[in-house]
Amino acid sequence: MTNSFDELAEAECIFAIGSNTTIAHPIVSSRLFRCRKNGGTLIVVDPRKTEISRSADIHVQHRLGTDVALINGLMHIIHKNGWHNQEFIQERTEGFEELIATVEAYTPDRVAEITGVDTETLARVAKIYAQSQTSAIIYCLGITQHTTAVDNVKSLANLSMLCGQIGRPSTGVNPLRGQNNVQGACDMGGLPNVYPGYQAVTVPENRKKFENAWGRELPPNVGLTIMEMMGGCLDGKIKGMVILGENPVMSDPDSRHVKEALLSTEFFMAIDIFPTPTTAVAHLVLPAASFVEVDGTFTNSERRVQRVRKVIDPMAGKTNWQIIQELSTLLDYPMHYESAEEIFNEMASLTPSFAGISYPRLNEKGICWPCPNPDHPGSPILHVGKFTRGRGLFHAIEFKPPAEAPDDEYPFWMTTGTERAHYLTATMTRRCIHLDREMPELATDLNPADAKKMNIRDGDTVRVTSRRGTLLSKVWVTDRVKPGVVFMPLHFEEAAANLLTNPAMDPISKTPEYKVCAVRVEKVD
Amino acid sequence: MECKWVQTTCPYCACGCGLILLAIDGEIVDTLPSRTSPTNKGTLCIKGWNVHEFVQHKDRLKKPLIRNGGSFRETSWDEALGYAARELRRIRDTYGPDAIGILTSARCTNEENYILQKFSRATLGTNNVDHCARL
C-alpha cells in the first residue's frame, strides 16, 4: 500500500475495486464504514454484489475482466471534462500525451458496451474520484488474478496520477495483500529476481554486497517463477523441489498439472504444519512450527513490520529456521544463528529500507518500512514529493478480454474467491470447530433467473465442468452474482475450485486468471 | 498451573491484527484482540477470534515422514535431514543448482523467509526461489 489503513477513514472518496473487503480484510473494512460515516463517498467496483458493495454509495457492477476498459473510460471522461490535475501531471509525471491518445478511443458509449455499466454511472464515478480533495484507491485479488493483472494495476496507477491522488495522506493506490506475510515474503527476497529489499540480483554491486556478507559466490541469472518451476518439473529441468508452508497442489490453477509436476521430481520435500494435498505427494515431509511456536516478524499490507512472539515450544521440536540452518550445515554451508532476532539483524544490515528497524523498536506498534536509520519514524505514506523512479510514468494500455469466454459448450462465466469463515485452502480454518460449522461444504452461487431456467433450487447439487476438470457442488441461489455468472469459493479440498480454473497467466507477473473462466452447470438428481 | 498471556500478530490475512493468546500449562485456550494494536484497536474478525482452535489440533504433524512406497513412515530428525541433504547434494552435483526449486512462504515469518532464500542462493547456488505472491 502507498498509504496506511487509518488514512482510509479520513478520505473524501474511496474507490474500492476487486476487493471483497468485509470478507477478505474485515478489519480494513471498518475504515471504509468509518469513511462513509465521516461524510466520504464509497465507490465499490465489483462484478458481484458483496456486503461492501451493498453498503456503498455507488456500486459499479461491471462484467468480469473488463477493468482496463472501465478505468480507461473513467480517464476519458475525466480528461474531456478537464477534471485532471494539470499541475501534478506537469511536475511529477511523464507519458501523459500517449495515455490521452489511447484513452481517447474509450468513449462512454463504447465503455458501457464493453463493461455493461451505464454512462451516467461512469460520469458520476469519474467526477467524484477526480474532484474529491482526497481519493484513495484500494484493490485486491479481483484486480491481480487476471491475465491482464499488470495492465489492471498500471491502469489504477494511471488514474491516481491523472488526478494527483497520490503522495498525500488519504490518497494513493493501495493493494490489500492476500496473506499475512506476502508483503514480507517479497520484502525478504522470496523472489527469483531480487535479494531482500528488492535489490536486483542482476546488478553486479548488489551481488557483490551479498557475496561479501554471505561469503559465497552467488548466481548472476534471474531464477524461475513458481509456474515456471512447475513447468520445469514436467520438462525434466527441475529435479528437486523444497516447499515451505504452501499448498500449491490445491492453490494453483489446474491443480492436476501441479500434482503431476511434483510427482515427476526425483526429490520433493514439503515442510508444513498439517498434512495437505501437497505434502501427500512429497518424498519427505518435515513438521513445521506454527506462528505460536516462533519468534519473528510479519509485515502487513501497509508495510508495517510487527512482532510475532513464541507462546509454546515447537510441537515437533524445531523451529523452521533451525531446520533450514541444520540442513545448510549438512550441505557444507554452516549457519550459526542463535535466535530469530539475530537473523533479522543480519537482514536489516543488508537491506537499506529496513536498516533502522530492530526488535526493541517494534514493541508497541510496529514500524512501516522504509525506515533507513534508527531515528527514522517509518514511512506510512510513499511517493511524497517524488516517485521512487523520479517521474511517475503513465502507461498507455489497451483493453484485452479474458483468456477464456463462455461458448455453447461452457456457457457460464465462473469466478472464484473466499467466504467469511474460511481462509484460502482452509487447512487451518476447517480445523477450527466454530468456523467449520459456519461453512462445512462447498456451495456455488447461482443467480435466481438461471436457477429458475434450469429448475434448480437452493441446496440442490450441480455438476460444474470446465475444460480442465469437473466437480460436484451444492448451490446457493442468490443475486450476489448476475445471470450467466457463477461464483465458487476455493476452500474445499474434496471439491477444489482450482480443478476448474484457467492456468492462463499474466505475461509479466505470471499470475493465473483465477477470476475468470468458462464452465458448464448441470443439475444432478 | 502456569498461565501466560502473549501478545503476537494474527496469521491469517494481511491486516496484521494484534492478538493476545492465553496459554495454560502449554495449551493455548483463548484469543483476545489487542487494544494497543494500531491495526485492530481492540476488534477482531471471526477467524481471528477462533485462531487458537487450529494451532494444537490433533492433525498437526509432529514427526518427519519419509515416503515408503504408497505410504509414509515416521522417522527421526537426523535421518530426515540426512536424507534431504544427500538428495539435494546429489541433484546439485549431477544436474547443477538450477535443477532445484525453492518455494518460501507468505505464511511464515520474515526471518524464515530470509533464511530460506539465503539457503537457496548461498547454500545451493540458485535464484530459483519464489512463493505464492503471484497466486
Contacts between the chains, C-beta under 8 A, distances in Angstrom:
chain1	res1	chain2	res2	distance
A	5	B	15	7.6
A	5	B	38	8.0
A	5	B	39	6.4
A	6	B	38	7.2
A	24	B	13	6.3
A	25	B	13	5.6
A	25	B	14	7.2
A	25	B	15	5.4
A	26	B	13	8.0
A	26	B	15	7.4
A	26	B	45	3.6
A	26	B	46	7.8
A	27	B	15	4.3
A	27	B	17	5.5
A	27	B	39	6.2
A	27	B	40	4.9
A	27	B	43	6.4
A	27	B	44	7.5
A	27	B	45	6.3
A	28	B	15	5.6
A	30	B	43	6.8
A	145	B	135	7.9
A	176	B	14	6.5
A	177	B	13	8.0
A	177	B	14	3.7
A	178	B	13	7.3
A	178	B	14	6.7
A	178	B	106	7.6
A	179	B	13	7.0
A	179	B	14	6.2
A	179	B	106	4.1
A	179	B	107	6.2
A	179	B	132	7.7
A	180	B	9	7.6
A	180	B	10	6.8
A	180	B	11	5.1
A	180	B	12	5.9
A	180	B	13	6.4
A	180	B	14	5.9
A	180	B	16	6.7
A	180	B	106	7.3
A	180	B	107	6.5
A	181	B	14	7.7
A	181	B	105	7.8
A	181	B	106	5.5
A	181	B	107	6.6
A	181	B	108	6.6
A	181	B	109	6.8
A	181	B	110	6.9
A	181	B	113	7.4
A	182	B	14	6.3
A	182	B	106	3.8
A	182	B	131	7.6
A	182	B	132	7.8
A	182	B	133	4.9
A	183	B	14	6.4
A	184	B	106	7.7
A	184	B	109	7.3
A	184	B	110	4.4
A	184	B	113	6.2
A	185	B	104	5.6
A	185	B	105	6.4
A	185	B	106	4.5
A	185	B	108	7.5
A	185	B	113	4.9
A	185	B	131	4.7
A	185	B	133	6.2
A	186	B	131	7.9
A	186	B	133	5.5
A	187	B	110	7.0
A	188	B	104	7.4
A	188	B	110	5.3
A	188	B	113	3.9
A	188	B	114	4.6
A	188	B	117	6.3
A	189	B	113	7.6
A	189	B	114	7.2
A	189	B	117	4.6
A	189	B	129	7.5
A	190	B	104	3.6
A	190	B	105	7.7
A	190	B	106	7.9
A	190	B	113	4.9
A	190	B	116	7.3
A	190	B	117	5.4
A	190	B	129	6.1
A	190	B	130	6.8
A	190	B	131	4.5
A	190	B	133	7.7
A	191	B	129	7.0
A	191	B	130	6.1
A	191	B	131	7.7
A	191	B	133	7.6
A	192	B	127	5.2
A	192	B	128	6.3
A	192	B	129	6.0
A	192	B	130	5.4
A	193	B	127	7.3
A	195	B	117	7.8
A	195	B	121	7.7
A	196	B	114	6.2
A	196	B	117	7.5
A	201	B	127	5.5
A	210	B	121	7.5
A	210	B	122	8.0
A	214	B	118	6.6
A	214	B	121	7.7
A	214	B	122	4.4
A	215	B	122	7.8
A	216	B	122	4.4
A	216	B	123	7.9
A	216	B	125	7.6
A	217	B	125	7.7
A	218	B	121	5.5
A	218	B	122	6.7
A	218	B	125	7.4
A	219	B	97	7.0
A	219	B	98	7.6
A	219	B	121	7.0
A	219	B	125	5.8
A	219	B	126	6.0
A	219	B	127	5.3
A	221	B	98	7.9
A	221	B	127	6.4
A	222	B	127	6.1
A	223	B	98	7.5
A	223	B	126	6.1
A	223	B	127	3.1
A	223	B	128	4.0
A	223	B	129	6.0
A	223	B	130	7.4
A	224	B	98	7.9
A	224	B	101	6.3
A	224	B	128	4.8
A	224	B	130	7.2
A	225	B	130	5.2
A	225	B	134	6.8
A	226	B	103	6.3
A	226	B	130	4.5
A	226	B	131	7.2
A	226	B	132	6.4
A	226	B	134	6.7
A	226	B	135	7.3
A	227	B	134	7.7
A	229	B	101	3.8
A	229	B	103	7.6
A	229	B	128	6.3
A	229	B	130	6.9
A	232	B	101	6.8
A	233	B	101	7.6
A	237	B	98	7.8
A	237	B	99	6.7
A	238	B	99	5.9
A	238	B	100	7.1
A	238	B	101	5.0
A	238	B	128	7.5
A	239	B	91	4.8
A	239	B	94	7.7
A	239	B	95	5.3
A	239	B	99	4.4
A	239	B	100	7.2
A	240	B	87	6.6
A	240	B	88	6.0
A	240	B	91	4.2
A	240	B	92	7.9
A	240	B	99	6.4
A	240	B	100	4.3
A	240	B	101	7.3
A	241	B	100	7.3
A	241	B	101	5.0
A	241	B	102	7.7
A	241	B	103	7.5
A	242	B	88	7.7
A	242	B	100	7.3
A	242	B	101	7.5
A	242	B	102	4.9
A	242	B	103	7.1
A	243	B	102	7.9
A	243	B	103	4.4
A	244	B	103	6.5
A	244	B	104	5.9
A	244	B	105	4.6
A	244	B	108	6.2
A	244	B	112	7.1
A	244	B	116	5.9
A	245	B	105	3.5
A	245	B	107	4.5
A	245	B	108	5.0
A	246	B	103	5.4
A	246	B	105	5.5
A	246	B	106	7.6
A	246	B	107	7.2
A	246	B	131	6.7
A	246	B	132	5.4
A	248	B	103	7.2
A	248	B	132	6.8
A	248	B	135	7.8
A	251	B	132	6.2
A	251	B	135	5.7
A	252	B	135	6.6
A	266	B	87	7.3
A	266	B	91	6.3
A	267	B	84	7.9
A	267	B	87	3.9
A	267	B	88	7.0
A	267	B	91	6.2
A	269	B	84	5.5
A	269	B	87	7.9
A	272	B	61	6.7
A	273	B	60	5.9
A	273	B	61	6.4
A	274	B	57	7.5
A	274	B	59	5.5
A	274	B	60	6.5
A	274	B	61	6.5
A	275	B	59	6.7
A	275	B	61	6.5
A	279	B	61	7.7
A	279	B	65	7.9
A	282	B	67	7.0
A	283	B	66	7.5
A	283	B	67	4.8
A	283	B	87	7.5
A	284	B	64	6.9
A	284	B	65	7.2
A	284	B	66	5.7
A	284	B	67	7.0
A	284	B	80	6.1
A	284	B	83	6.1
A	284	B	84	5.8
A	284	B	87	7.9
A	285	B	61	6.6
A	285	B	64	6.8
A	285	B	65	4.2
A	285	B	72	6.7
A	286	B	64	5.3
A	286	B	80	6.2
A	286	B	84	7.8
A	287	B	60	7.4
A	287	B	61	3.7
A	287	B	62	5.5
A	287	B	63	6.4
A	287	B	64	6.5
A	288	B	61	7.4
A	290	B	11	7.5
A	290	B	55	5.3
A	290	B	60	7.8
A	291	B	8	7.0
A	291	B	9	7.7
A	291	B	11	4.3
A	291	B	55	7.8
A	291	B	109	7.5
A	292	B	8	7.2
A	292	B	21	6.4
A	292	B	28	6.1
A	292	B	55	5.0
A	294	B	109	6.2
A	294	B	112	7.5
A	295	B	111	8.0
A	296	B	109	3.0
A	296	B	110	6.3
A	296	B	111	4.6
A	296	B	112	6.7
A	297	B	109	6.0
A	297	B	110	4.7
A	297	B	111	6.9
A	298	B	9	4.9
A	298	B	11	7.6
A	298	B	16	5.9
A	298	B	109	6.3
A	298	B	110	7.0
A	299	B	16	7.6
A	299	B	110	6.3
A	300	B	9	7.8
A	300	B	14	5.3
A	300	B	15	6.3
A	300	B	16	2.8
A	300	B	39	6.7
A	301	B	14	3.9
A	301	B	15	6.8
A	301	B	16	7.2
A	302	B	16	8.0
A	304	B	16	6.2
A	304	B	38	7.4
A	304	B	39	7.3
A	305	B	110	7.3
A	306	B	9	4.7
A	306	B	16	5.5
A	306	B	18	7.4
A	307	B	7	7.7
A	307	B	8	7.0
A	307	B	9	6.7
A	308	B	8	5.3
A	308	B	9	5.2
A	308	B	109	5.6
A	309	B	6	5.2
A	309	B	7	6.4
A	309	B	8	4.7
A	310	B	6	7.5
A	311	B	4	7.5
A	311	B	6	4.5
A	311	B	8	7.0
A	311	B	21	5.1
A	311	B	23	5.2
A	311	B	28	6.0
A	312	B	23	6.1
A	312	B	26	5.5
A	312	B	28	6.6
A	312	B	56	7.9
A	313	B	26	7.7
A	315	B	56	7.3
A	315	B	60	5.7
A	315	B	62	5.7
A	316	B	60	8.0
A	316	B	61	6.6
A	316	B	62	4.9
A	316	B	63	6.8
A	316	B	64	7.9
A	317	B	77	6.8
A	318	B	77	6.8
A	320	B	108	6.2
A	320	B	112	4.7
A	321	B	111	5.9
A	321	B	112	5.5
A	321	B	115	4.9
A	323	B	81	7.5
A	324	B	112	7.6
A	324	B	115	5.0
A	324	B	116	5.6
A	324	B	119	5.1
A	325	B	115	6.8
A	326	B	81	5.6
A	327	B	81	5.6
A	327	B	84	5.9
A	327	B	85	5.9
A	327	B	88	7.7
A	327	B	119	7.2
A	327	B	123	7.9
A	328	B	119	5.3
A	328	B	123	4.5
A	330	B	81	6.1
A	330	B	82	6.9
A	330	B	84	7.9
A	330	B	85	3.7
A	331	B	85	5.4
A	331	B	88	6.4
A	331	B	89	6.1
A	331	B	123	5.3
A	331	B	124	7.4
A	333	B	122	6.1
A	333	B	123	4.2
A	335	B	115	7.4
A	337	B	115	7.4
A	340	B	109	6.9
A	340	B	111	4.3
A	343	B	111	4.2
A	343	B	114	5.9
A	343	B	115	5.7
A	344	B	110	6.8
A	344	B	111	5.5
A	344	B	114	7.7
A	346	B	114	7.7
A	347	B	110	7.1
A	347	B	111	7.5
A	347	B	114	4.6
A	364	B	36	6.3
A	365	B	36	7.3
A	365	B	37	7.4
A	365	B	38	4.8
A	366	B	16	7.8
A	366	B	38	7.2
A	420	B	46	6.3
A	421	B	46	6.2
A	421	B	47	7.2
A	422	B	47	7.9
A	423	B	12	5.1
A	423	B	13	7.2
A	423	B	47	5.9
A	428	B	11	7.7
A	428	B	12	7.8
A	428	B	54	4.4
A	429	B	47	6.2
A	429	B	54	7.2
A	431	B	53	7.0
A	431	B	54	4.4
A	431	B	57	4.5
A	431	B	59	6.4
A	432	B	47	7.8
A	432	B	50	4.5
A	432	B	51	7.6
A	432	B	53	3.8
A	432	B	54	5.1
A	433	B	53	6.0
A	434	B	46	7.9
A	434	B	50	4.9
A	434	B	53	6.7
A	435	B	46	6.9
A	435	B	47	6.6
A	435	B	50	5.6
A	435	B	53	7.6
A	438	B	46	7.3
A	509	B	134	5.4
A	510	B	134	5.2
A	511	B	134	4.5
A	511	B	135	6.9
A	512	B	135	6.8
A	514	B	135	7.7
